[in-house]
Structure formats: C-alpha cells, structure tokens
Amino acid sequence: MQRNLLLGNGINMHLRVKGMLVSEIASRFKKNLVISSPFYELLFSISFTDEICDKLFAMDDKQGIESLAEKVHSYVIENTPKSITINLRMRLLDAIVCTALSAIFYDGSKRLGKVYDEFKLPSIHSFDKVFTLNYMEFWDDVHRCIHLHGQYDNSLIHDNGKPLILYSAERYRGFKNYDKVVAKLSDTYNLQPLYTWDIVFSPEFSKKNEMIALGQYPSDKLYPANDLFLREVKQLYQELDGIKEIEIFGMSPYGDDSLLEKINKMEHVTVYVYDKEHNSETLEWETILKCPHIIKDSLDIMSS
C-alpha cells in the first residue's frame, strides 16, 4: 500500500525552525501591518498605526496568522468609507496575504528558514507522496512536496539589505497610484512582488474555497477593474483524490472543513499529535475523524 504524508505548520515547531514561533510571526505581522499602511490607505482609506494595532490585537490570546488576519479583515470592512463590493473584498484578501507572507518568511531583511534541527526531520524518503499545507518546506531541496495551499519560494527574492515587504503584483499592474506607493516605500524597504492568486489563504471564520472563488461568478457587487483578472478557480484539495490512506503530522484538527471532509472519506488515517496523552487535540481528532483511524504521539513518526 502506498504510504502518504500530510504536513501542517506544526512541522516547523517540531524542527525548531528559527523565527517560526507563533508569537514571533504575530509580532512581525503587526509590525508589517504598520509598515504596509500606505497600501491600506490607498485601497481602503484605512490606516494602521502602532496605537491602532495595540487596540486591535489587545487581550487576544489567539495569535495564529489566520486569527490576526480576521482582526484586520473585520476592522477594514467595519471602518472603510468605501462600498463593500466584491472588488474591495478581493483587494483586501490580497493585501492581507502580502502582509501575512512577509511576516511568515522574513524578519526585517533576514530570510527565515535556514536554521532548523535537521535531525528531527522524519524519514521523508519512506513516503511515496508528501502533501503540505505550508507555502514552503525549508528542508525540501528536491521539491518533493505537493503544496495544497500554493507554493512560495523565498530563495528567489533579491536581497538588497533593506527590510523586505511583499506587495501585490496584481494591484501594481492595474490599481491607480499603487505603483507610486511601491516606489515611495522602496526608498526604505525592499519591495518585492507577490502573485497572490497562487496562494490559498483565508482569515479565520472564512472558508478557503469561498475566498479563492471571489470574483469568479457574476454579482451585482462585482465591477470591471484594471487590477482584477479572471482565472481558473483552483479545485481545493483535488490532489488528494484517490488517496486511500494518509498519515498527518503537525496539522491542527481545527482546520479547513473541506479538507477534513476529504480526509474522512479515506480508508485509514494516522494522526501524530504532540504530547498525545496531555494534548486536548487528541480528543478533538477522535471527535472529528469518522473514518478508520489511529492517533499516535508525534515522536512515533521518527521510528515509523
């Protein structure tokens, strides 16, 4: 039987990838939000300052990137003086993705992912297929991974010594004065383009399959625009079609419903949970999984 592996962002914690703690990414996200404020001002007439961010994220114990994104998403929707069109929602998701990926992969001018504990890496060669929910696997030099949420390669970025900020390649091509904001920020920062249509991302409480379909269907709130382009809608998780058995490592049971539905159609699932006996996720997985399955401690994958 073919052996398959599905990785979540917990693999980065397991490998102790430097700079990838949830709290570290959250800190960079807030900082980048302030730096990127000129884009939000242009697109939504909304600014982000240190004071606004302190209030926006105050008393929030959920610092995951999708939770932070939801705070920003709700704040803009509730405070922008502009009409809430499909166009605005597409631009907002696009802006948040740029801020989020800047925070995930860069710490100022430093490109992250080079430092990790390679001895903690599971025996990847023992798997026939390796799927990942991460946009990049730092250890994957031979590009074995199948990226279910899109792929980003930070090794292609030009380093000029300035703090890096990703900007939207789509907006740059068609939204009035966006290029001027890029030029102005380039005096201080390393501005690099990102084609966000390759990235599957959604703020917390939003379904990924609905977010990636924005603008693809007729609506009375969708208008022609030079910075919005029709493209084929990605069929989410179609790469898992035909997979009968899978092992899951580093993935939260609170993930995307459509992914969990796909997993529950499989013949057998093995889930590796950190500190299985004392982790609340163990019970959550037991509740969610309706297919034949087994829950193991995350350390067991090293000997499997």
N, C-alpha and C positions, 0 to 999 in steps of 0.2 A: 504494500500500500504506500502511495506517495505521502511523504511527510512534508507538511506545510507549516509555516510560522507567520504569525501576525504580530507586529510590534506597535506599541503605543509609546507616548513620550516618557513613560517610566523607564525605558531603556537608558535614557540619558542620566537619570538618577542612579540607576544600577551601575553604570560605567563611570559615575562620578565625573561627568563632563564638566570641566571648569566653566563657571559662569552660567550654568543652566538650572540653578535652583529656582523654584517658582518665585521666591521673594526677589531674587536678582533680576529676573526677567520683568517682574512687575515694576521694580524701581526704574529700569531702563525705559519701559513703556511710558510711564508718567513723564519722564524727562524728555523723551522723544515727542510726546504729545505737545509739550510746550514749544519745543524747537520747531515742530511742524505746524504750529498755529497759523502762520500765514496762508497755508493751503486751505485750512478750515475756514479762515476768514474770507478768502476768495470764493470758495464753493458754497458756503452756508451762512456767511455773515455771523459766524460764531468764533470766538477766540478762546484759547486755553492758556491760562497763566498758572503760576505755581499756586496762587491762592485758590483759584477755581478747582484745580486738581486736588488740593488738600481737602476741600469740601466734598468734591465728587467722590473721592475714594475713602473718605473718613469712616471709621468704625466698620470697615468691610474686611471680614476675615477670609473672604474668598478672593484670592489674588491670581487665580488662573487667568491665562490670556483671554479666554472667551468670556469670562466674567467681567474683566476690565473692559473688554470691547463692548459688552452690553451696556455698561455705565455710560460710555461715550456715545453709543448709538442712541440711547434713550435721551441723553442730555441734548444732543443736536436736534432730534425730532421734536422735543418739547420746547426748544428755545429758538430755533431758527425762524426768522421772519418770512422765509421763503415758503412757497407752496410745497406740500409734501406730495411730490409726484414720484412716479417710478424712476424717472431720471435722477431725482435727488437721492433716492434710496440706493441706486446703483453707484452713484458717486460717493456716497457715504461709506458703503461697504468697501469700496475701492480705497478710500482714504485710510480707513481703519486697518486694512490689510497691510498697507505700506508702513504704517506706524508699528504694527504688531511684528512684522518680519524684520524690521530694523532692530527692534528690541530683542528678538529671539537670537539673531545671528551676529550682532555687533555690540560691542561695548565701547562707545566712542569711535576711535579709529581702529580698534582692535577687532580682528576677525576671530570669532569664537569657534570652538570645536576641535582645536588642535591638541588639547590636553585632556586625556581621559585614561582610565585604568584598562588597558587592553587585555590584561589577564582575567578580567571579569566578563569578557565577551563570550557569549555562548558559542558552541561549535556550529557556526552558521553553515559550514560545508556539509553538515549531516542533514540539512533540509533541501528538498527538491525545489521549493518555491518559498521566497521570503517576501511577504507583504508588509508595508509600513504605513502608518497614519501620519508619520512625520514628513516634513518637507525636505528633510535631508538626513541621511545617516552618515555621520562623520567618519565612521570606520569603513564604509563601503567603497573601497578604492576600485573595485572591479565592476561596480554598478549592477549588483545582483538584485537589489531591491526593486519591487514593484510599488510605486508610490500611489496610494489610493486617493490622496488629497492633493495631488500635484507635487511637482518637484522644484526645488530651488537649489542652485549651486553657488555658494558664496565664494568659491575659488576663482570664479570668473570676474570678480569685481576688481576694478583698478584701485589700488591703494595710493592715495596722494598725501597721507599723513594727517588729513583732517577727519574729524568725526563724521561717520557715514550716516546718511539719511536716504532711504529709498523714496522715489516719487513715481507717480503713475505715468507710464508710457502712453496710456490711452488718453488721459487728460492733456498731456503735453502736446499731443497731436491735434487736439481739436477744441479745447476749452479756452476761451479768450483770456489772455493775460496769465495763464498758468505758466507759460514758458518764462515770463518775466519774474515770477516768484522763484522759479528754479534758478534763474541767473543771479538774482539778488542773494539767495541763500548760499549759492556756490562760492561767494566771497569768504564765507566762514566754514562751510561744511562740504563734505564730499558727497555731492548729489549723484545718485545712480538710478537708472530707470528700472522699473519693475512692470512686467506684463501680468497684471493681476488676474486675467482671465484663465491663467494656468493654475491658479491657486483655489482650492476649495476651503472656504473658511466661513464661519458664521458666529455672530455674537451668541452668548448663552440665551437660551429660550427660543432661538430661531432655528428652523430646520435647514440643514445644509442643502437638501435637494430643492427647496423653495428659493433659497438665496441665489443659487447658481442659475436658476431659471428666470431671474429678474430680467425683464426687457425682451424676453423671447416670445411673448404672446401678446396679442392686441389688448389694449387697455385704454380707457378714457383718461388715464393719468400718465400715459406714455407719449412723448412727443419727439419728433425728429431732432437730432442734435449731431453736431460735427464730432463730438468726442465719444459717442456711443455707437457700437458696431454690432451687427448681428453675427452670431457664431453658433456653431452646433452645440447644443446643450449636452454636457457630459452626463453619461448614464452612470450614476454613482454606484460604485462597488460592483460593476459588471465584471471586473477582473476576478471576482470570487465565484462567478458562475461555474458550476461543475466541480467545485472543491467540496469533497465529502467529509474530510477530516482536517482539523486545524488545531494548532497549539497557539495560545495567546499569551504574550508576555508584555507587561508594562502598560496595559490598557485599562482604563477605568470602566467600571460597569455602568457609569452614568453617561455613557457616550451616545452617539447618534442612534436614534430609534431605527432608522432604516438599515444601519449596519447590524444592530442586534437582531433584527428580523432576519437578515441574511444568515447570520451565524446560527440562529435557531432552526434553520432548515437543513443543517448539516447532520451527518450520521453520528459524528462523535467530536466533542470539543474538550480540549485540555486547557485549563486556565492556570497560569502561575501567578500567585498572589504573594506580595511581600509580607513576611511575618504572618503567615496564614492563620495561625491559631489565635492571634490577637487583633486581627485586622477586620474592621466592620465590612470591608468589601467582600470578604468571603461569603458572608450570609447574603449580601446583595446579589452576588453572582449566582448563588444557589437559587435565589428567588427568580432571577431573570431568565436563566437558562432552562428551556423546556425540552431541549434535545438531550440525548445521552451525553454525559459529561463527567469530568473528574476535576477537582480542584487540588492543586499541589502548591507547595511552598516555592517561592521564586528561586531559592537556592538549588532546587532539584533539577532545574534546567541545565545546570553545569555538569551534571553527571548523566544526563539522559542521552 
